Amino acid sequence: MAQLVCGGCHTLLMYIRGAASVQCSCCHTINLALEGNQVAHVNCGNCRMLLMYPYGARSVKCAVCQFITSIGSHTDTSKVPTSCSSTFPLEMSQHY
């Protein structure tokens, strides 16, 4: 299994490796799934600056505020829509 953070609602999504994209069941955003040589984006956990990181990274350090944001371990359900918070994290449908 692999994980990514939904670009629409910031819900942690789980999917089977090899999927080209993953649709969020909360906000229905279609998220691109990454392969080994690609990069991903996440907002800094402190200053909200958009950060890039290589696929597979466990954390990324912000060049602006020096905060270290963990990747794939977002457990803050306050950003998850109420209708989805009871099933966090979610296993998503796959698009090949």
C-alpha positions, 0 to 999 in steps of 0.5 A, a space after each residue: 500500500 502507498 499513501 498520499 495527501 488529497 490535494 482538495 481536502 488534505 485527507 490521508 489517502 491509501 492506495 495500491 502501488 502502481 495506480 496512476 491516480 486516486 479519487 478521494 471519497 470525501 471531496 472527489 478530487 482526483 489525485 495523481 499517484 507518484 512513481 519512484 522518480 517523481 516529486 510531490 507537493 505538501 504545504 509546510 506544517 508551520 508557514 503553509 508554504 508549498 513544498 516539493 519533495 521526492 517520492 518516498 520521503 518521510 519528511 521535508 524541511 521548509 527553506 523559509 521557516 526551517 519547520 520539518 513537515 512529516 509526509 504520510 503521517 498526517 493524523 490531524 482530522 480537524 482538516 477532514 470534512 465531518 462526513 469523512 472523519 470517522 473513516 480516517 484514513 480512507 482507502 480509495 478507489 483506483 484509476 488506472 
